[in-house]
Amino acid sequence: MREAMFIKKNADKWKEYQHSPTDNPDETAERFITLIDDLSYAKTFYPKSKVTRWINGIAAGIYQSIYQNKKEKYSRIFQFWKFELPLLFKKYHRIFLFTTFIFLLFTAIGVFSSMYNEEFVRGVLGNKYVNMTEENIAKGDPFGVYKDDNPFSMFVRIGFNNIRVAFLSFIFGFTLGILTVWVMWQNGIMLGCFQYMFFSKGLGIKSIMVIWIHGTLEISAIVIASTAGFILASGILFPGTYSRMNSFKHGIKDAAKVLICLIPIFILAAFFESYVTHLMSQTFDKEANPGLPVWASVTILACSLSFIVWYFVILPIRLHKKGYYIQPDGIINRLKQDNA
């Protein structure tokens, strides 16, 4: 059926459902079932059409009226991590791609600026830090900065700092994403300068083996937190078929879910930096006891990167292709034609 014919055949019914709600529970249930059938058809044949979003919005309103007082089950927690969050992230994959590109661009600017201006690194990282690092390199302990503090105090300080940066990236979405870009600029430029400083000293591969033990999760989480900020900004700027207020509410709710999921990732990254990176830094210290073997670093790097790519990129795409979708209260369902 052509889309125009599909709309003409059902438009009056959808308008009635949208603007004339009923208090009859049987009628409400019948309307909801009818809309789900129409939505399944529209998602199959017109997945990018505005009419699909329109039907979905009407169905969402009815669903919320039915289940707004429903008690949650403990299984909802597992469902959130296994289905809801990956499917939610699939919805915003384009924003995630945009955020990743911008962060990589800022990092590249940091690298190239450092290459052509020796003072740029000092301007970004500070003379004190650069001098300390150069002294450590001269002593044969290039990563001694990770051994200066008590591991537990480092864990607490780094964990809170990482969560603070993520929260700022998210909350700055209220500025239409302008200050979120600023946070990305700061961290991207700093990362580029920091990494170039070691590569310029011939310690590039060693720095990856040490720094990216925690950096893989930490930097990925900062990019994802910035994605949450842009999701919030997108809800304000691009309401689509929703009113701007409803779009804003959906945006802040989705962005908050993305942000919350990053807390355990930041905590794990802080643990790696405080304890594992601390041990790995001894591997390249000429005077210290042997640290972790290189294969342990490679294993952690590979597992961390694989987790980020699988959970935030591959799994959402796979679930989407299998027909899973999120209903308004987070309950997961599948399109009927995929269940046959």
Residue pairs with C-beta under 8 A, 6 or more apart in sequence:
1 9
1 45
3 45
3 46
3 49
3 51
6 41
6 42
6 45
6 46
6 51
7 51
10 38
13 34
14 35
14 38
14 54
14 55
14 58
17 31
17 35
17 58
17 62
18 58
18 61
21 65
22 28
22 31
28 62
28 65
28 66
29 66
31 62
32 59
32 62
32 63
32 66
35 55
35 58
35 59
35 62
36 59
37 336
38 55
39 52
39 55
39 56
39 59
40 335
40 336
40 337
42 49
42 51
42 52
42 55
43 52
43 325
43 335
44 335
44 337
46 52
50 240
50 241
53 240
53 241
54 241
57 241
57 242
60 327
60 328
63 327
63 328
63 329
64 328
64 329
67 328
67 329
67 331
68 329
70 329
76 330
79 330
79 331
79 332
80 330
81 261
83 319
83 324
83 326
83 332
84 257
84 326
84 330
84 332
85 257
85 258
85 261
86 311
86 312
86 315
86 316
86 319
87 316
87 319
87 320
87 324
87 325
87 326
87 332
88 254
88 257
88 258
88 326
89 96
89 258
89 312
89 316
90 316
90 317
90 319
90 320
91 254
92 227
92 231
92 234
92 254
92 258
93 313
93 316
93 317
95 227
95 230
95 231
95 234
96 223
96 224
96 227
96 312
98 230
99 184
99 223
99 224
99 226
99 227
99 230
100 223
102 181
102 184
102 188
103 184
103 187
103 188
103 222
103 223
103 226
104 188
105 188
106 184
106 185
106 187
106 188
106 189
106 192
107 188
107 189
107 191
107 192
107 195
108 192
109 188
109 189
109 192
110 124
110 188
110 189
110 190
110 191
110 192
110 193
110 196
111 192
111 193
111 195
111 196
112 192
113 120
113 189
113 192
113 193
114 120
114 121
114 192
114 193
114 196
114 197
114 200
115 196
120 193
121 130
121 193
121 196
121 197
122 130
124 189
124 190
124 193
125 190
125 193
125 194
125 197
130 197
132 145
133 142
133 145
133 197
136 142
136 143
136 144
136 145
137 201
137 203
140 285
140 286
140 287
141 147
141 281
141 284
141 285
141 286
141 287
141 288
142 198
142 201
142 203
142 206
142 207
142 284
143 206
143 207
143 210
143 211
143 277
143 280
143 281
143 284
143 285
144 281
144 285
146 210
146 273
146 277
146 278
146 281
147 278
147 281
147 282
149 157
151 274
151 275
151 278
152 274
154 270
154 273
154 274
154 278
155 270
155 271
155 273
155 274
155 275
156 270
158 269
158 270
158 273
158 274
159 266
159 267
159 270
159 271
162 218
162 221
162 222
162 266
162 269
162 270
163 263
163 266
165 183
165 187
165 222
165 225
166 221
166 222
166 225
166 228
166 259
166 262
166 266
167 225
167 259
168 179
168 183
169 180
169 183
169 184
169 222
169 225
169 226
169 228
169 229
170 180
170 225
170 228
170 229
170 232
170 255
170 256
170 259
171 229
172 178
172 179
172 180
172 182
172 183
172 229
173 180
173 228
173 229
173 230
173 231
173 232
173 233
173 236
173 251
173 255
174 232
174 233
174 236
175 233
176 233
176 236
176 237
177 229
177 230
177 232
177 233
180 226
180 229
180 230
180 233
183 226
183 229
184 222
184 223
184 226
187 219
187 222
191 219
194 211
195 204
195 207
195 211
198 204
198 206
198 207
198 211
199 207
203 284
206 284
208 301
209 280
209 283
209 284
209 294
209 297
209 298
209 301
210 277
210 280
210 281
210 283
210 284
210 297
211 277
212 301
213 272
213 273
213 276
213 277
213 280
213 297
213 300
213 301
213 304
214 269
214 270
214 272
214 273
214 276
214 277
215 269
216 301
216 304
216 305
216 308
217 265
217 266
217 268
217 269
217 272
217 304
217 308
218 266
218 269
218 273
220 265
220 304
220 308
221 262
221 265
221 266
221 269
224 258
224 262
224 312
225 258
225 259
225 262
227 258
228 255
228 256
228 258
228 259
228 262
229 255
231 251
231 254
231 255
231 258
232 251
232 252
232 255
233 251
234 251
235 247
235 248
235 249
235 250
235 251
235 252
235 254
235 255
236 244
236 247
236 248
236 251
238 247
239 246
239 247
239 248
240 247
242 250
272 300
276 292
276 300
279 291
279 292
280 291
280 292
280 296
280 297
281 291
282 288
282 289
282 290
282 291
282 292
283 290
283 291
283 292
283 293
283 294
283 297
284 291
285 291
322 334
322 338
323 334
323 335
323 337
323 338
323 339
324 332
324 333
324 334
325 332
325 333
325 334
325 335
326 332
327 333
